[in-house]
Amino acid sequence: MKQILKLIPAVLFVSLINFLPENLSAYTQDDLEASLKYYYKVSSSQNLSPNDRLAILLKIKSKYKGKNLDFTELENAISLQEKQRKKTIRKEEPFKEKSRKPPISSVKKITVDDLGDSLNVEIISDKPKSSNSFLLKDPDPLVAPKIILDLYGVTVDFTKEEKEIFVKSETIEKVKAGQFEKEPLIVRVVVFLKKPANYQIKEKDSGFSIVVKKENSEIKKETPPPSPAVAVETSKRDIRVESPVIKRTGYKIEPGDILTVNIYPAEELSREVVVEPGGEITLPLVGVLNAKGETVEKLSEKLKKLYSKYISSPEVSVIVKQYAKRRIFITGEVKSTGGFPYRENLRLIELISQAGGFTEKANRRGIKIYRGEGASKKTFIVDIDEIIKTGDFSKDFLLEPADMVEVSVGAKKISVLGDVRHPGNYDFRENLKLLEAISLAGGFSETAKISSVSILRKEGDKTKFIAVNVDEILKGKKADIELKVDDTIYLPKKTISSANWWLQNVMPWLSLLSLILVIRAGI
């Protein structure tokens, strides 16, 4: 009925033109322009289809045919509507099924609840395709462990403020979520711990929960990681049978690769196929075709064109489920060099853990990854220290089969510990002085006893103790002290309030020998 009502003005207009008496039509240029003006008004106000507009224009043309008038504007209008009509016919082609895409799953919300003896990190999420969790430990005793949960096939669906939740607790510092920069369908959730704690990850209908025990009561026993190294304890489990949908650009398919070919909306045609020694794969309807040397993107496009003959607007994705070359090699300053098995979505931190972790000489800020051969060879440099200290795990490097990882000898170090703002290890350089080292650590706090600073210096198999009054150096009464490689600077508090404070703040940073030296010195 609505369509009929829309046609009434057009019908009336055409009828008006048909029944105009000859003596009322002078057929001047003004008349033609008036007809076109009326046409524009009616077609715009009534939202007429291209067919209706074309019918009116052709009627106007026939009425003024044979007259010595300028038909340029009329012909342009007719040409435009003919093009619009052809587009409409293609869009409204009968029996043409519209392309449908499956909805994208997402992480909707993260909350932290206090359960009394434990904290519960609740992750509200659609079902991911698979997940991977591990505990990340750092050789620096001041960097607490982190619980990491990777969810494949989902996106983050909440605001920037909700991606980082700070927790008022002695166990958890904060919870942070984000997507990998180059993998939009992978979400990583990181629980920043303040101290080692037992935890358990549970899969639920509404998503996941990470239960972290406040004290040392039993939830989950963790296998001690190799030390001193960035240690990762992994526990991978598939939630669904499907592999995570991860786009890899540049990888060329080789014989022996196992491919997962997903075809939508005809899921019954989806297959898992092995690339034959000659490079062929066999699929329903399209038969045998060569996949060797093709990237997954190009093969997906090729299959989309082939299946378009049988399926209306198909969506085709190709995933390399298993690679023929499933080895990655690591050399340099790690505990165990050589080749290691490759698995889908393997990242740099996990590989270093598999290699036993860093040695004491490792350059953690300049790890090199070599990819490809000959003229196409590329080199990537990754700063592991930045990833761990900033918590930006989106920079955790995604490895590919046959990558070569090199960990070179790093810069020499010193340690600044105790009552400073940012205790930890820092790069040593020639002529480095004590005050500058304290400045690198953010300076001393108000409670620091700067009149009794200690420098522990290795001399062969022995450790030398040097007592320094920093207050006198600041006042210019004494000269600043030049440091040496591997020196440890310790700034105590003004008052040691309890044995518990001593255990929590001094014991982690000093060896037993160093502790005896400090006690004998009267600190």
C-alpha positions as CSV (number, residue, x, y, z in Angstrom):
1,M,0.0,0.0,0.0
2,K,2.8,2.4,0.9
3,Q,4.4,1.8,-2.5
4,I,1.1,2.6,-4.3
5,L,0.8,5.9,-2.3
6,K,4.4,6.8,-3.3
7,L,3.5,6.3,-7.0
8,I,0.5,8.6,-6.9
9,P,2.4,11.9,-7.5
10,A,4.4,10.4,-10.3
11,V,1.2,9.0,-11.9
12,L,-0.5,12.4,-11.6
13,F,2.5,14.2,-13.1
14,V,2.7,11.8,-16.1
15,S,-1.0,12.0,-16.6
16,L,-0.8,15.8,-16.5
17,I,1.8,15.8,-19.2
18,N,-0.3,13.4,-21.3
19,F,-3.4,15.4,-21.2
20,L,-2.0,18.9,-21.6
21,P,-4.0,20.6,-24.4
22,E,-1.8,21.5,-27.4
23,N,-2.8,25.2,-27.2
24,L,-1.6,25.4,-23.6
25,S,1.8,24.1,-24.5
26,A,4.1,26.6,-26.2
27,Y,7.0,24.2,-25.8
28,T,9.5,26.8,-25.0
29,Q,12.7,26.3,-23.2
30,D,11.0,27.8,-20.1
31,D,8.4,25.1,-20.3
32,L,11.0,22.4,-20.4
33,E,12.8,23.8,-17.5
34,A,9.6,24.2,-15.5
35,S,8.8,20.5,-16.2
36,L,12.3,19.5,-15.0
37,K,11.9,21.7,-11.9
38,Y,8.6,20.0,-11.1
39,Y,10.2,16.6,-11.6
40,Y,13.0,17.4,-9.2
41,K,10.5,18.5,-6.6
42,V,8.2,15.5,-6.8
43,S,11.0,12.9,-7.1
44,S,12.8,14.3,-4.0
45,S,9.8,14.9,-1.8
46,Q,8.2,11.5,-2.5
47,N,11.6,9.5,-2.5
48,L,10.8,7.9,-5.8
49,S,12.7,4.8,-7.0
50,P,15.1,5.1,-10.1
51,N,12.5,3.3,-12.2
52,D,9.8,5.9,-11.4
53,R,12.1,8.8,-12.0
54,L,13.2,7.3,-15.3
55,A,9.6,6.9,-16.4
56,I,8.8,10.5,-15.7
57,L,11.9,11.8,-17.5
58,L,11.2,9.6,-20.6
59,K,7.6,11.0,-20.7
60,I,9.0,14.5,-20.6
61,K,11.4,13.7,-23.4
62,S,8.6,12.3,-25.6
63,K,6.4,15.3,-25.0
64,Y,9.0,17.8,-26.1
65,K,10.5,15.6,-28.8
66,G,11.1,17.4,-32.1
67,K,11.2,20.8,-30.6
68,N,14.3,23.0,-31.1
69,L,15.2,23.1,-27.4
70,D,18.3,22.4,-25.3
71,F,17.9,18.9,-24.0
72,T,21.3,18.7,-22.3
73,E,20.0,18.8,-18.7
74,L,17.2,16.3,-19.5
75,E,19.6,13.8,-21.2
76,N,22.0,14.0,-18.2
77,A,19.1,13.3,-15.8
78,I,18.0,10.3,-17.9
79,S,21.6,9.0,-18.1
80,L,21.9,9.3,-14.3
81,Q,18.7,7.4,-13.6
82,E,19.6,4.6,-16.0
83,K,22.8,4.0,-14.1
84,Q,21.0,4.1,-10.8
85,R,18.4,1.6,-12.2
86,K,21.1,-0.9,-13.2
87,K,22.7,-0.7,-9.7
88,T,19.4,-1.3,-8.1
89,I,18.7,-4.3,-10.3
90,R,22.0,-5.9,-9.3
91,K,21.4,-5.2,-5.6
92,E,17.8,-6.6,-5.7
93,E,18.7,-9.7,-7.8
94,P,16.2,-12.4,-6.8
95,F,17.4,-15.5,-4.8
96,K,20.7,-13.8,-4.0
97,E,21.6,-14.7,-0.5
98,K,23.2,-11.8,1.5
99,S,26.6,-12.4,3.1
100,R,26.4,-13.2,6.7
101,K,29.4,-12.9,9.1
102,P,29.5,-14.6,12.5
103,P,29.4,-12.2,15.4
104,I,32.8,-11.3,17.1
105,S,33.1,-12.5,20.7
106,S,34.4,-10.1,23.3
107,V,35.5,-9.6,26.9
108,K,32.8,-7.5,28.3
109,K,33.9,-6.7,31.9
110,I,36.5,-7.4,34.6
111,T,35.8,-7.1,38.3
112,V,37.8,-7.8,41.5
113,D,35.9,-9.1,44.5
114,D,37.3,-9.8,48.1
115,L,36.2,-13.2,49.3
116,G,37.8,-13.0,52.7
117,D,40.7,-15.5,52.4
118,S,41.2,-14.8,48.7
119,L,40.6,-12.3,45.9
120,N,38.5,-13.2,42.8
121,V,39.2,-11.6,39.5
122,E,36.1,-12.2,37.4
123,I,36.4,-11.9,33.6
124,I,33.0,-11.7,31.9
125,S,33.5,-12.9,28.4
126,D,32.0,-14.8,25.5
127,K,33.5,-18.2,24.8
128,P,36.9,-17.7,23.3
129,K,38.2,-20.3,20.8
130,S,41.0,-21.3,23.1
131,S,43.1,-20.0,26.0
132,N,46.6,-20.1,27.4
133,S,47.7,-19.2,31.0
134,F,51.1,-18.9,32.6
135,L,52.9,-17.5,35.6
136,L,55.6,-14.9,34.8
137,K,58.5,-14.6,37.3
138,D,61.4,-12.2,37.0
139,P,65.0,-12.6,38.2
140,D,64.7,-9.2,39.8
141,P,63.4,-10.0,43.3
142,L,61.7,-6.6,43.4
143,V,59.5,-7.5,40.5
144,A,56.5,-9.6,41.8
145,P,55.1,-12.5,39.7
146,K,52.3,-11.9,37.2
147,I,49.4,-14.2,36.3
148,I,48.7,-14.1,32.6
149,L,45.7,-15.3,30.8
150,D,45.4,-15.1,27.0
151,L,42.0,-15.5,25.3
152,Y,42.0,-16.2,21.6
153,G,39.2,-15.2,19.2
154,V,37.8,-12.3,21.3
155,T,38.2,-8.5,21.5
156,V,38.0,-6.0,24.4
157,D,34.5,-4.5,24.6
158,F,34.9,-1.9,27.4
159,T,36.3,1.6,28.0
160,K,40.0,2.5,28.5
161,E,39.5,3.2,32.2
162,E,38.1,-0.3,32.7
163,K,41.1,-1.9,31.2
164,E,43.3,-1.2,34.2
165,I,41.8,-1.8,37.7
166,F,43.9,-0.9,40.8
167,V,43.3,-3.1,43.8
168,K,43.7,-2.1,47.5
169,S,45.2,-5.3,48.7
170,E,48.4,-6.8,50.0
171,T,48.3,-9.5,47.4
172,I,47.2,-7.9,44.1
173,E,48.5,-4.5,42.8
174,K,46.2,-4.2,39.7
175,V,44.5,-6.1,36.9
176,K,45.2,-5.0,33.3
177,A,43.6,-6.1,30.0
178,G,44.5,-5.3,26.4
179,Q,44.7,-6.6,22.9
180,F,47.9,-7.5,21.1
181,E,49.0,-4.7,18.6
182,K,49.2,-7.1,15.6
183,E,46.7,-9.7,16.7
184,P,43.3,-8.0,17.2
185,L,41.6,-11.3,18.1
186,I,43.7,-12.0,21.1
187,V,43.1,-10.4,24.5
188,R,45.6,-10.7,27.4
189,V,44.6,-10.3,31.0
190,V,47.4,-9.7,33.5
191,V,47.1,-9.9,37.3
192,F,50.0,-7.9,38.8
193,L,50.8,-9.5,42.2
194,K,52.6,-7.7,45.0
195,K,54.1,-11.0,46.3
196,P,54.1,-14.7,45.4
197,A,50.7,-16.3,45.9
198,N,48.8,-19.5,45.2
199,Y,46.1,-19.1,42.5
200,Q,43.7,-21.0,40.4
201,I,42.1,-20.2,37.0
202,K,38.5,-21.5,36.6
203,E,36.5,-21.6,33.3
204,K,32.8,-20.7,33.8
205,D,29.8,-20.2,31.6
206,S,30.1,-16.5,32.0
207,G,33.8,-16.4,31.2
208,F,36.8,-17.0,33.6
209,S,37.7,-16.4,37.2
210,I,41.2,-16.1,38.7
211,V,41.2,-16.9,42.4
212,V,44.3,-15.6,44.2
213,K,44.9,-16.7,47.8
214,K,45.8,-13.9,50.3
215,E,48.1,-16.1,52.4
216,N,50.0,-19.3,51.7
217,S,47.2,-21.7,52.2
218,E,46.9,-24.3,49.4
219,I,45.1,-23.5,46.2
220,K,47.5,-24.5,43.5
221,K,51.0,-25.8,43.7
222,E,53.4,-24.2,41.3
223,T,56.5,-25.9,40.0
224,P,59.6,-23.7,40.9
225,P,60.8,-21.9,37.7
226,P,64.5,-21.9,36.6
227,S,66.5,-19.0,38.2
228,P,67.8,-16.4,37.6
229,A,65.6,-16.0,34.5
230,V,62.4,-14.7,33.2
231,A,60.5,-17.9,34.1
232,V,57.2,-18.9,32.6
233,E,55.0,-21.8,33.8
234,T,52.5,-22.7,31.2
235,S,49.3,-24.7,31.2
236,K,47.5,-24.7,27.8
237,R,44.1,-26.1,27.4
238,D,41.7,-25.9,24.5
239,I,38.1,-24.8,25.3
240,R,37.0,-25.6,21.8
241,V,38.4,-27.9,19.1
242,E,38.9,-25.0,16.7
243,S,42.3,-23.4,16.4
244,P,42.5,-19.7,17.3
245,V,41.8,-17.4,14.2
246,I,45.1,-15.6,13.9
247,K,46.2,-13.8,10.8
248,R,49.8,-14.4,9.8
249,T,51.1,-12.2,7.0
250,G,53.9,-13.3,4.8
251,Y,54.2,-17.0,5.7
252,K,54.2,-19.2,2.6
253,I,52.5,-22.6,2.8
254,E,54.8,-25.6,2.5
255,P,54.4,-29.3,2.0
256,G,53.7,-31.0,5.3
257,D,51.7,-28.0,6.8
258,I,48.3,-28.9,8.2
259,L,45.6,-26.3,7.2
260,T,42.2,-25.7,8.7
261,V,39.9,-24.3,5.9
262,N,36.7,-22.7,7.3
263,I,33.8,-22.0,4.9
264,Y,30.9,-19.9,5.9
265,P,27.9,-20.2,5.7
266,A,28.5,-23.8,4.4
267,E,30.3,-25.2,7.4
268,E,29.7,-28.7,6.2
269,L,32.4,-28.0,3.5
270,S,35.0,-27.0,6.1
271,R,38.0,-29.3,6.3
272,E,41.4,-29.9,7.9
273,V,43.8,-30.9,5.1
274,V,47.5,-31.8,4.9
275,V,49.6,-30.2,2.1
276,E,50.9,-33.1,0.0
277,P,54.6,-33.4,-0.9
278,G,53.8,-31.8,-4.3
279,G,52.0,-28.9,-2.6
280,E,48.4,-30.0,-3.4
281,I,45.4,-30.0,-1.2
282,T,41.9,-31.5,-1.9
283,L,38.7,-29.8,-0.9
284,P,35.0,-30.6,-1.6
285,L,33.5,-29.2,-4.8
286,V,36.7,-27.4,-5.9
287,G,38.8,-30.6,-6.0
288,V,42.6,-30.6,-6.1
289,L,44.6,-27.3,-6.2
290,N,48.1,-26.2,-5.5
291,A,48.7,-24.4,-2.1
292,K,52.6,-24.5,-2.1
293,G,54.1,-21.1,-2.0
294,E,50.8,-19.3,-1.3
295,T,50.2,-17.1,1.7
296,V,47.1,-17.9,3.8
297,E,45.6,-14.6,2.7
298,K,46.0,-15.4,-1.0
299,L,44.8,-18.9,-0.6
300,S,41.7,-17.7,1.2
301,E,40.9,-15.3,-1.6
302,K,41.5,-18.0,-4.3
303,L,39.1,-20.4,-2.4
304,K,36.5,-17.6,-2.0
305,K,36.4,-17.1,-5.8
306,L,36.2,-20.8,-6.5
307,Y,33.4,-21.4,-3.9
308,S,31.5,-18.4,-5.2
309,K,30.4,-20.6,-8.1
310,Y,28.5,-22.8,-5.7
311,I,27.8,-20.6,-2.6
312,S,26.4,-17.1,-2.4
313,S,28.9,-14.6,-1.0
314,P,31.1,-17.2,0.9
315,E,33.5,-16.3,3.7
316,V,36.6,-18.4,3.6
317,S,39.5,-18.4,6.1
318,V,42.7,-20.5,6.0
319,I,44.6,-21.2,9.2
320,V,47.9,-23.0,9.5
321,K,47.2,-25.4,12.4
322,Q,50.6,-27.1,12.3
323,Y,53.7,-26.1,10.5
324,A,56.1,-28.4,8.7
325,K,59.1,-26.5,10.1
326,R,58.2,-26.6,13.8
327,R,61.5,-25.4,15.2
328,I,62.8,-22.1,16.6
329,F,66.4,-21.6,17.4
330,I,67.9,-19.5,20.3
331,T,71.6,-18.7,20.9
332,G,73.7,-16.5,23.2
333,E,73.1,-15.7,26.9
334,V,70.5,-18.3,27.8
335,K,70.9,-21.4,29.9
336,S,70.2,-23.9,27.0
337,T,70.8,-22.8,23.4
338,G,69.6,-24.7,20.3
339,G,66.4,-25.6,18.7
340,F,63.0,-25.7,20.4
341,P,59.6,-27.0,19.3
342,Y,57.3,-24.3,17.8
343,R,53.6,-24.1,18.7
344,E,50.9,-21.7,17.5
345,N,51.0,-18.3,19.2
346,L,54.4,-18.9,20.9
347,R,55.9,-15.6,22.1
348,L,59.4,-14.6,23.1
349,I,59.0,-14.7,26.9
350,E,57.8,-18.3,26.8
351,L,60.7,-19.3,24.5
352,I,63.3,-17.8,26.9
353,S,61.7,-19.8,29.7
354,Q,62.0,-23.0,27.7
355,A,65.7,-22.2,27.2
356,G,66.2,-22.1,31.0
357,G,66.1,-18.3,31.3
358,F,68.7,-15.6,30.9
359,T,72.3,-15.9,32.2
360,E,73.6,-13.1,34.4
361,K,75.4,-11.5,31.4
362,A,72.3,-11.3,29.2
363,N,71.3,-8.1,27.4
364,R,67.6,-8.1,28.2
365,R,67.0,-4.8,26.4
366,G,68.3,-5.8,22.9
367,I,67.1,-9.3,22.0
368,K,67.4,-9.9,18.3
369,I,65.0,-12.0,16.2
370,Y,66.2,-12.9,12.7
371,R,63.4,-14.0,10.2
372,G,63.7,-15.1,6.6
373,E,66.6,-15.8,4.3
374,G,68.7,-13.9,1.8
375,A,67.4,-10.6,0.6
376,S,64.2,-11.0,2.5
377,K,65.9,-11.5,5.9
378,K,64.5,-9.2,8.6
379,T,65.8,-8.3,12.1
380,F,63.6,-7.4,15.0
381,I,64.8,-6.0,18.4
382,V,62.8,-6.5,21.5
383,D,63.3,-4.9,25.0
384,I,62.2,-7.6,27.5
385,D,62.9,-5.2,30.5
386,E,60.4,-2.7,29.1
387,I,57.7,-5.3,28.6
388,I,58.0,-6.6,32.2
389,K,58.5,-3.3,34.0
390,T,55.8,-1.3,32.1
391,G,53.3,-4.2,31.9
392,D,52.7,-3.5,28.2
393,F,52.5,-7.2,27.2
394,S,51.2,-6.2,23.8
395,K,54.9,-5.9,22.9
396,D,55.6,-9.6,23.8
397,F,57.0,-10.6,20.4
398,L,55.0,-13.2,18.4
399,L,57.4,-15.8,16.9
400,E,57.1,-17.8,13.7
401,P,58.6,-21.1,12.6
402,A,62.3,-21.1,11.8
403,D,62.9,-17.8,13.6
404,M,66.4,-17.3,15.1
405,V,66.6,-15.6,18.5
406,E,70.0,-14.1,19.7
407,V,70.6,-13.0,23.2
408,S,73.8,-11.0,23.3
409,V,76.0,-10.0,26.3
410,G,74.4,-7.1,28.1
411,A,75.6,-4.0,29.9
412,K,77.3,-4.4,33.3
413,K,75.1,-3.7,36.3
414,I,74.9,-2.2,39.7
415,S,72.1,-2.7,42.3
416,V,70.4,0.1,44.4
417,L,68.3,-1.4,47.1
418,G,66.5,-0.5,50.3
419,D,64.6,2.7,51.0
420,V,64.8,4.3,47.6
421,R,61.8,5.1,45.3
422,H,62.7,2.6,42.5
423,P,65.0,-0.1,43.8
424,G,66.5,-2.5,41.3
425,N,69.4,-3.2,38.9
426,Y,70.8,-0.4,36.7
427,D,73.4,-0.2,33.9
428,F,76.9,0.5,35.0
429,R,79.2,3.0,33.1
430,E,82.6,4.3,33.8
431,N,83.0,7.1,36.4
432,L,79.5,6.4,37.8
433,K,79.2,8.0,41.3
434,L,77.1,7.0,44.3
435,L,74.8,10.0,44.2
436,E,74.1,9.5,40.6
437,A,73.3,5.8,41.2
438,I,70.8,6.8,43.9
439,S,69.3,9.3,41.5
440,L,68.8,6.5,38.9
441,A,66.7,4.7,41.5
442,G,64.5,7.7,41.9
443,G,66.2,9.1,45.0
444,F,65.9,8.2,48.6
445,S,62.6,8.4,50.5
446,E,62.0,10.5,53.6
447,T,62.5,7.6,55.9
448,A,65.9,6.6,54.5
449,K,68.9,6.7,57.0
450,I,71.3,8.4,54.5
451,S,74.0,8.7,57.1
452,S,74.5,5.0,57.1
453,V,74.5,3.9,53.5
454,S,76.2,0.6,52.7
455,I,78.2,-0.4,49.6
456,L,78.8,-4.2,49.1
457,R,81.6,-4.8,46.7
458,K,82.9,-8.2,45.4
459,E,86.6,-8.7,45.5
460,G,87.4,-12.1,44.2
461,D,85.6,-14.7,46.4
462,K,85.1,-12.1,49.2
463,T,82.6,-9.3,49.8
464,K,83.9,-6.0,51.0
465,F,81.7,-3.7,53.1
466,I,82.0,0.1,52.7
467,A,80.1,2.5,55.0
468,V,79.1,5.8,53.5
469,N,77.6,9.0,55.1
470,V,75.6,10.4,52.1
471,D,74.4,13.3,54.2
472,E,78.0,14.6,54.4
473,I,78.5,14.1,50.7
474,L,75.4,16.2,50.0
475,K,76.7,18.9,52.3
476,G,80.1,18.9,50.5
477,K,82.0,17.7,53.6
478,K,83.1,14.5,51.8
479,A,83.8,13.5,48.2
480,D,81.3,11.4,46.2
481,I,82.4,7.8,45.8
482,E,83.1,6.2,42.4
483,L,81.3,2.9,42.0
484,K,82.5,-0.4,40.4
485,V,80.8,-3.1,38.4
486,D,78.4,-5.3,40.5
487,D,78.4,-2.9,43.5
488,T,75.3,-3.2,45.6
489,I,74.1,0.0,47.3
490,Y,71.8,-0.4,50.3
491,L,69.9,2.5,52.0
492,P,68.3,1.4,55.4
493,K,65.3,3.0,57.1
494,K,65.8,5.3,60.0
495,T,64.1,2.9,62.4
496,I,63.5,-0.8,62.0
497,S,60.2,-1.1,63.6
498,S,59.8,-4.9,63.7
499,A,61.4,-8.2,62.8
500,N,58.6,-8.6,60.2
501,W,59.8,-5.4,58.5
502,W,63.4,-6.8,58.4
503,L,62.3,-10.0,56.8
504,Q,60.1,-8.3,54.2
505,N,62.5,-5.4,53.2
506,V,66.1,-6.5,53.9
507,M,66.3,-10.3,53.5
508,P,65.2,-10.4,49.8
509,W,68.0,-8.1,48.8
510,L,71.0,-9.2,50.8
511,S,72.8,-12.5,50.8
512,L,73.5,-14.2,54.1
513,L,77.1,-13.1,54.0
514,S,76.1,-9.5,53.3
515,L,73.6,-9.6,56.1
516,I,76.3,-10.6,58.6
517,L,78.5,-7.8,57.4
518,V,75.7,-5.3,57.8
519,I,74.9,-6.5,61.4
520,R,78.5,-6.3,62.4
521,A,78.7,-2.8,61.1
522,G,76.0,-1.7,63.5
523,I,73.2,-0.8,61.2
